[in-house]
Amino acid sequence: MDETMGVGGRGRAILLLTVLAVLTVPIVVGYLWVIISTFSQRTYGLIPVDANGHPGGLTLRNWSFLWKDAAIWRVTVNTFVLAVGLTVGIVVVSSLAGYALSRISFPGRRPFLATTLVLHAFPSVTLLIAIYFVLRWITHIPVVGRGIPVIGGFGYNTLGGVILVSVALELPLGVWLMKGFFDQVPWDIERAALIDGCSRLRVWWEIMLPLIKPGIAALSIFSFISGWNSFLIPYTFMTSQEKSTIATYLRSLLSDTAPVNYSTVAAVGLFQLIPVMIFFLFTQEYLLNIFSGGVKGGS
């Protein structure tokens, strides 16, 4: 009987692996095409061909934007600042709010949680007009609206304004995620620290945060990737090309009237993807431990 169950278990495992392999084939083929296309004049399926349609035609011309177009490095820096600013803002605010919602009982706590969940259900495109007027109003505030180094300020057509809007739109998910991790930390640890005279802020910083490292790491990864790939908010609220990001730079390569070199578009897309892949390779262990949380996550 055990042998029969063993054979059946292996059969199910083989079936599941086969289904998984079949489902991933289109994704793998898509990535292969992107990589091959970036080094080809053009492609026939997955086969690189030259101008006459003969196999071959390999070239580095599609990557010439790296040394011919200085704008790519400017938009890369802008994208990095956006991703880092978004990550820091979301992690700090979400961890503070998540701790308060998890550990402190105050009037309106449950309605606040419900409201944040409802806000996350709204697509960002429905709020674009309202956000525009808010950013325009912030622009007229001295120093805060404009005049801050690196990010420019928090008004319209500034990198800081895009970071501010992006943080606000991503906070509901971050707050709920952090609250879930704080809920898994035993109360005895916090009570012992409070009895010893620690303030709530010190408990949050020295006791609670080290115990939810997997949650912080996972939220940081999601936030960084979201900021790095962000398109709608930067495209809508930053009109200057000097302040654009890689996603908006990639959009500028597509035209409705002029011919589009899709091999160059693929090269820029792959260039945008490389930092995310590297970041994921070094942080995938934390992603796999996202549901550990609590004291187990801090060990």
SEMIZA-306116 format. One record per residue (C-alpha): x, y, z; residue number from 1; residue in three letters. Coordinates in steps of 0.5 Angstrom, whole numbers, plus 500, padded with zeros to 3 digits. Layout:
BEGIN
+-----+-----+-----+-----+------+
!   X !   Y !   Z ! pos ! code !
+-----+-----+-----+-----+------+
!   X !   Y !   Z ! NUM !  ALA !
...
+-----+-----+-----+-----+------+
This chain:
BEGIN
+-----+-----+-----+-----+------+
!   X !   Y !   Z ! pos ! code !
+-----+-----+-----+-----+------+
! 500 ! 500 ! 500 !   1 !  MET !
! 506 ! 505 ! 502 !   2 !  ASP !
! 509 ! 503 ! 495 !   3 !  GLU !
! 502 ! 505 ! 492 !   4 !  THR !
! 502 ! 511 ! 495 !   5 !  MET !
! 509 ! 513 ! 494 !   6 !  GLY !
! 508 ! 512 ! 486 !   7 !  VAL !
! 501 ! 516 ! 486 !   8 !  GLY !
! 505 ! 522 ! 490 !   9 !  GLY !
! 511 ! 521 ! 485 !  10 !  ARG !
! 506 ! 521 ! 479 !  11 !  GLY !
! 502 ! 528 ! 482 !  12 !  ARG !
! 509 ! 531 ! 483 !  13 !  ALA !
! 511 ! 530 ! 476 !  14 !  ILE !
! 504 ! 532 ! 473 !  15 !  LEU !
! 505 ! 538 ! 477 !  16 !  LEU !
! 512 ! 540 ! 475 !  17 !  LEU !
! 509 ! 538 ! 468 !  18 !  THR !
! 504 ! 543 ! 468 !  19 !  VAL !
! 508 ! 548 ! 472 !  20 !  LEU !
! 513 ! 548 ! 466 !  21 !  ALA !
! 508 ! 548 ! 461 !  22 !  VAL !
! 505 ! 555 ! 464 !  23 !  LEU !
! 512 ! 558 ! 465 !  24 !  THR !
! 514 ! 557 ! 457 !  25 !  VAL !
! 511 ! 563 ! 455 !  26 !  PRO !
! 515 ! 567 ! 460 !  27 !  ILE !
! 521 ! 564 ! 459 !  28 !  VAL !
! 520 ! 565 ! 451 !  29 !  VAL !
! 519 ! 572 ! 452 !  30 !  GLY !
! 525 ! 574 ! 456 !  31 !  TYR !
! 529 ! 570 ! 451 !  32 !  LEU !
! 526 ! 574 ! 445 !  33 !  TRP !
! 528 ! 581 ! 449 !  34 !  VAL !
! 535 ! 578 ! 450 !  35 !  ILE !
! 536 ! 576 ! 443 !  36 !  ILE !
! 533 ! 582 ! 440 !  37 !  SER !
! 537 ! 587 ! 444 !  38 !  THR !
! 543 ! 584 ! 440 !  39 !  PHE !
! 540 ! 583 ! 433 !  40 !  SER !
! 538 ! 588 ! 428 !  41 !  GLN !
! 532 ! 584 ! 428 !  42 !  ARG !
! 529 ! 577 ! 429 !  43 !  THR !
! 525 ! 572 ! 426 !  44 !  TYR !
! 522 ! 569 ! 432 !  45 !  GLY !
! 528 ! 567 ! 436 !  46 !  LEU !
! 533 ! 567 ! 431 !  47 !  ILE !
! 537 ! 574 ! 429 !  48 !  PRO !
! 537 ! 576 ! 422 !  49 !  VAL !
! 540 ! 581 ! 418 !  50 !  ASP !
! 537 ! 586 ! 414 !  51 !  ALA !
! 537 ! 581 ! 408 !  52 !  ASN !
! 533 ! 576 ! 412 !  53 !  GLY !
! 539 ! 571 ! 413 !  54 !  HIS !
! 541 ! 568 ! 420 !  55 !  PRO !
! 546 ! 573 ! 424 !  56 !  GLY !
! 546 ! 580 ! 424 !  57 !  GLY !
! 548 ! 581 ! 431 !  58 !  LEU !
! 550 ! 588 ! 433 !  59 !  THR !
! 551 ! 592 ! 439 !  60 !  LEU !
! 548 ! 598 ! 436 !  61 !  ARG !
! 541 ! 597 ! 440 !  62 !  ASN !
! 545 ! 599 ! 446 !  63 !  TRP !
! 549 ! 605 ! 444 !  64 !  SER !
! 544 ! 609 ! 448 !  65 !  PHE !
! 549 ! 608 ! 454 !  66 !  LEU !
! 554 ! 612 ! 451 !  67 !  TRP !
! 551 ! 616 ! 446 !  68 !  LYS !
! 545 ! 619 ! 450 !  69 !  ASP !
! 547 ! 622 ! 456 !  70 !  ALA !
! 539 ! 623 ! 458 !  71 !  ALA !
! 539 ! 615 ! 460 !  72 !  ILE !
! 544 ! 616 ! 466 !  73 !  TRP !
! 540 ! 622 ! 468 !  74 !  ARG !
! 533 ! 619 ! 468 !  75 !  VAL !
! 537 ! 613 ! 472 !  76 !  THR !
! 539 ! 617 ! 477 !  77 !  VAL !
! 532 ! 620 ! 478 !  78 !  ASN !
! 529 ! 613 ! 478 !  79 !  THR !
! 534 ! 611 ! 483 !  80 !  PHE !
! 532 ! 617 ! 488 !  81 !  VAL !
! 525 ! 616 ! 487 !  82 !  LEU !
! 525 ! 608 ! 489 !  83 !  ALA !
! 529 ! 610 ! 495 !  84 !  VAL !
! 525 ! 615 ! 497 !  85 !  GLY !
! 519 ! 611 ! 496 !  86 !  LEU !
! 522 ! 605 ! 500 !  87 !  THR !
! 524 ! 610 ! 506 !  88 !  VAL !
! 518 ! 613 ! 506 !  89 !  GLY !
! 513 ! 607 ! 506 !  90 !  ILE !
! 517 ! 603 ! 511 !  91 !  VAL !
! 518 ! 609 ! 516 !  92 !  VAL !
! 511 ! 611 ! 516 !  93 !  VAL !
! 508 ! 604 ! 515 !  94 !  SER !
! 512 ! 601 ! 521 !  95 !  SER !
! 510 ! 607 ! 526 !  96 !  LEU !
! 502 ! 606 ! 524 !  97 !  ALA !
! 503 ! 599 ! 524 !  98 !  GLY !
! 505 ! 598 ! 531 !  99 !  TYR !
! 500 ! 603 ! 533 ! 100 !  ALA !
! 494 ! 600 ! 530 ! 101 !  LEU !
! 497 ! 593 ! 533 ! 102 !  SER !
! 499 ! 595 ! 540 ! 103 !  ARG !
! 495 ! 601 ! 542 ! 104 !  ILE !
! 487 ! 601 ! 543 ! 105 !  SER !
! 485 ! 608 ! 541 ! 106 !  PHE !
! 478 ! 611 ! 539 ! 107 !  PRO !
! 477 ! 610 ! 531 ! 108 !  GLY !
! 482 ! 604 ! 530 ! 109 !  ARG !
! 477 ! 599 ! 527 ! 110 !  ARG !
! 474 ! 604 ! 522 ! 111 !  PRO !
! 481 ! 607 ! 520 ! 112 !  PHE !
! 483 ! 600 ! 518 ! 113 !  LEU !
! 477 ! 599 ! 514 ! 114 !  ALA !
! 478 ! 606 ! 511 ! 115 !  THR !
! 485 ! 604 ! 509 ! 116 !  THR !
! 483 ! 598 ! 506 ! 117 !  LEU !
! 478 ! 601 ! 502 ! 118 !  VAL !
! 483 ! 607 ! 500 ! 119 !  LEU !
! 487 ! 601 ! 497 ! 120 !  HIS !
! 482 ! 599 ! 492 ! 121 !  ALA !
! 481 ! 605 ! 489 ! 122 !  PHE !
! 486 ! 605 ! 482 ! 123 !  PRO !
! 490 ! 611 ! 482 ! 124 !  SER !
! 488 ! 614 ! 476 ! 125 !  VAL !
! 481 ! 616 ! 479 ! 126 !  THR !
! 485 ! 621 ! 484 ! 127 !  LEU !
! 490 ! 624 ! 478 ! 128 !  LEU !
! 486 ! 630 ! 478 ! 129 !  ILE !
! 485 ! 631 ! 485 ! 130 !  ALA !
! 492 ! 630 ! 486 ! 131 !  ILE !
! 494 ! 635 ! 481 ! 132 !  TYR !
! 490 ! 641 ! 485 ! 133 !  PHE !
! 494 ! 638 ! 491 ! 134 !  VAL !
! 501 ! 639 ! 488 ! 135 !  LEU !
! 499 ! 645 ! 485 ! 136 !  ARG !
! 497 ! 648 ! 492 ! 137 !  TRP !
! 504 ! 645 ! 495 ! 138 !  ILE !
! 508 ! 649 ! 489 ! 139 !  THR !
! 506 ! 655 ! 492 ! 140 !  HIS !
! 509 ! 654 ! 499 ! 141 !  ILE !
! 516 ! 657 ! 500 ! 142 !  PRO !
! 522 ! 652 ! 500 ! 143 !  VAL !
! 517 ! 646 ! 501 ! 144 !  VAL !
! 514 ! 647 ! 494 ! 145 !  GLY !
! 520 ! 648 ! 491 ! 146 !  ARG !
! 527 ! 649 ! 493 ! 147 !  GLY !
! 529 ! 643 ! 496 ! 148 !  ILE !
! 536 ! 640 ! 493 ! 149 !  PRO !
! 536 ! 633 ! 489 ! 150 !  VAL !
! 528 ! 632 ! 490 ! 151 !  ILE !
! 526 ! 639 ! 488 ! 152 !  GLY !
! 521 ! 640 ! 493 ! 153 !  GLY !
! 514 ! 637 ! 494 ! 154 !  PHE !
! 510 ! 641 ! 489 ! 155 !  GLY !
! 508 ! 640 ! 482 ! 156 !  TYR !
! 513 ! 638 ! 477 ! 157 !  ASN !
! 518 ! 636 ! 482 ! 158 !  THR !
! 521 ! 629 ! 484 ! 159 !  LEU !
! 519 ! 630 ! 491 ! 160 !  GLY !
! 512 ! 631 ! 489 ! 161 !  GLY !
! 512 ! 624 ! 485 ! 162 !  VAL !
! 515 ! 621 ! 491 ! 163 !  ILE !
! 510 ! 624 ! 496 ! 164 !  LEU !
! 504 ! 622 ! 492 ! 165 !  VAL !
! 507 ! 615 ! 491 ! 166 !  SER !
! 508 ! 614 ! 498 ! 167 !  VAL !
! 501 ! 616 ! 500 ! 168 !  ALA !
! 498 ! 611 ! 494 ! 169 !  LEU !
! 502 ! 605 ! 497 ! 170 !  GLU !
! 501 ! 606 ! 504 ! 171 !  LEU !
! 495 ! 602 ! 505 ! 172 !  PRO !
! 498 ! 596 ! 503 ! 173 !  LEU !
! 504 ! 597 ! 507 ! 174 !  GLY !
! 500 ! 599 ! 514 ! 175 !  VAL !
! 497 ! 592 ! 513 ! 176 !  TRP !
! 503 ! 588 ! 512 ! 177 !  LEU !
! 507 ! 591 ! 518 ! 178 !  MET !
! 501 ! 591 ! 522 ! 179 !  LYS !
! 500 ! 583 ! 521 ! 180 !  GLY !
! 508 ! 582 ! 523 ! 181 !  PHE !
! 507 ! 586 ! 529 ! 182 !  PHE !
! 501 ! 582 ! 531 ! 183 !  ASP !
! 505 ! 576 ! 531 ! 184 !  GLN !
! 510 ! 579 ! 536 ! 185 !  VAL !
! 509 ! 576 ! 543 ! 186 !  PRO !
! 506 ! 581 ! 548 ! 187 !  TRP !
! 511 ! 579 ! 554 ! 188 !  ASP !
! 517 ! 582 ! 550 ! 189 !  ILE !
! 514 ! 588 ! 550 ! 190 !  GLU !
! 511 ! 588 ! 557 ! 191 !  ARG !
! 518 ! 587 ! 560 ! 192 !  ALA !
! 521 ! 593 ! 556 ! 193 !  ALA !
! 515 ! 597 ! 558 ! 194 !  LEU !
! 516 ! 595 ! 565 ! 195 !  ILE !
! 523 ! 597 ! 565 ! 196 !  ASP !
! 521 ! 604 ! 563 ! 197 !  GLY !
! 522 ! 604 ! 556 ! 198 !  CYS !
! 518 ! 609 ! 552 ! 199 !  SER !
! 513 ! 606 ! 546 ! 200 !  ARG !
! 518 ! 610 ! 541 ! 201 !  LEU !
! 524 ! 606 ! 544 ! 202 !  ARG !
! 520 ! 599 ! 544 ! 203 !  VAL !
! 518 ! 600 ! 537 ! 204 !  TRP !
! 525 ! 602 ! 535 ! 205 !  TRP !
! 530 ! 597 ! 539 ! 206 !  GLU !
! 525 ! 591 ! 541 ! 207 !  ILE !
! 520 ! 591 ! 535 ! 208 !  MET !
! 523 ! 593 ! 529 ! 209 !  LEU !
! 529 ! 587 ! 530 ! 210 !  PRO !
! 524 ! 582 ! 531 ! 211 !  LEU !
! 520 ! 583 ! 524 ! 212 !  ILE !
! 526 ! 584 ! 520 ! 213 !  LYS !
! 523 ! 579 ! 514 ! 214 !  PRO !
! 517 ! 584 ! 514 ! 215 !  GLY !
! 521 ! 590 ! 513 ! 216 !  ILE !
! 525 ! 587 ! 508 ! 217 !  ALA !
! 519 ! 584 ! 504 ! 218 !  ALA !
! 516 ! 591 ! 504 ! 219 !  LEU !
! 522 ! 595 ! 502 ! 220 !  SER !
! 523 ! 590 ! 496 ! 221 !  ILE !
! 516 ! 591 ! 494 ! 222 !  PHE !
! 517 ! 599 ! 495 ! 223 !  SER !
! 523 ! 599 ! 491 ! 224 !  PHE !
! 521 ! 595 ! 485 ! 225 !  ILE !
! 514 ! 599 ! 485 ! 226 !  SER !
! 518 ! 606 ! 485 ! 227 !  GLY !
! 523 ! 603 ! 480 ! 228 !  TRP !
! 518 ! 601 ! 475 ! 229 !  ASN !
! 513 ! 607 ! 476 ! 230 !  SER !
! 510 ! 610 ! 470 ! 231 !  PHE !
! 503 ! 613 ! 471 ! 232 !  LEU !
! 505 ! 618 ! 477 ! 233 !  ILE !
! 512 ! 620 ! 474 ! 234 !  PRO !
! 509 ! 621 ! 467 ! 235 !  TYR !
! 503 ! 625 ! 470 ! 236 !  THR !
! 506 ! 630 ! 475 ! 237 !  PHE !
! 513 ! 631 ! 472 ! 238 !  MET !
! 513 ! 635 ! 465 ! 239 !  THR !
! 520 ! 636 ! 465 ! 240 !  SER !
! 525 ! 631 ! 461 ! 241 !  GLN !
! 530 ! 633 ! 466 ! 242 !  GLU !
! 526 ! 630 ! 471 ! 243 !  LYS !
! 523 ! 624 ! 468 ! 244 !  SER !
! 524 ! 617 ! 470 ! 245 !  THR !
! 526 ! 610 ! 466 ! 246 !  ILE !
! 519 ! 608 ! 465 ! 247 !  ALA !
! 517 ! 615 ! 462 ! 248 !  THR !
! 524 ! 615 ! 458 ! 249 !  TYR !
! 522 ! 608 ! 455 ! 250 !  LEU !
! 515 ! 611 ! 453 ! 251 !  ARG !
! 518 ! 617 ! 449 ! 252 !  SER !
! 521 ! 612 ! 444 ! 253 !  LEU !
! 515 ! 609 ! 442 ! 254 !  LEU !
! 511 ! 614 ! 437 ! 255 !  SER !
! 505 ! 614 ! 433 ! 256 !  ASP !
! 507 ! 617 ! 427 ! 257 !  THR !
! 515 ! 615 ! 427 ! 258 !  ALA !
! 518 ! 608 ! 426 ! 259 !  PRO !
! 519 ! 605 ! 432 ! 260 !  VAL !
! 526 ! 601 ! 433 ! 261 !  ASN !
! 523 ! 595 ! 438 ! 262 !  TYR !
! 530 ! 592 ! 439 ! 263 !  SER !
! 532 ! 599 ! 442 ! 264 !  THR !
! 526 ! 599 ! 446 ! 265 !  VAL !
! 527 ! 592 ! 448 ! 266 !  ALA !
! 535 ! 594 ! 450 ! 267 !  ALA !
! 532 ! 600 ! 454 ! 268 !  VAL !
! 527 ! 595 ! 458 ! 269 !  GLY !
! 532 ! 590 ! 459 ! 270 !  LEU !
! 537 ! 596 ! 462 ! 271 !  PHE !
! 531 ! 598 ! 466 ! 272 !  GLN !
! 530 ! 590 ! 469 ! 273 !  LEU !
! 537 ! 589 ! 470 ! 274 !  ILE !
! 538 ! 593 ! 477 ! 275 !  PRO !
! 531 ! 589 ! 479 ! 276 !  VAL !
! 534 ! 582 ! 478 ! 277 !  MET !
! 540 ! 584 ! 481 ! 278 !  ILE !
! 536 ! 587 ! 487 ! 279 !  PHE !
! 531 ! 581 ! 487 ! 280 !  PHE !
! 537 ! 576 ! 487 ! 281 !  LEU !
! 540 ! 578 ! 493 ! 282 !  PHE !
! 534 ! 579 ! 497 ! 283 !  THR !
! 530 ! 573 ! 495 ! 284 !  GLN !
! 531 ! 570 ! 502 ! 285 !  GLU !
! 527 ! 575 ! 505 ! 286 !  TYR !
! 522 ! 574 ! 500 ! 287 !  LEU !
! 521 ! 567 ! 502 ! 288 !  LEU !
! 521 ! 568 ! 509 ! 289 !  ASN !
! 515 ! 574 ! 509 ! 290 !  ILE !
! 510 ! 569 ! 512 ! 291 !  PHE !
! 515 ! 567 ! 518 ! 292 !  SER !
! 515 ! 574 ! 522 ! 293 !  GLY !
! 515 ! 575 ! 529 ! 294 !  GLY !
! 520 ! 572 ! 534 ! 295 !  VAL !
! 522 ! 567 ! 529 ! 296 !  LYS !
! 523 ! 573 ! 524 ! 297 !  GLY !
! 528 ! 576 ! 528 ! 298 !  GLY !
! 532 ! 570 ! 530 ! 299 !  SER !
+-----+-----+-----+-----+------+
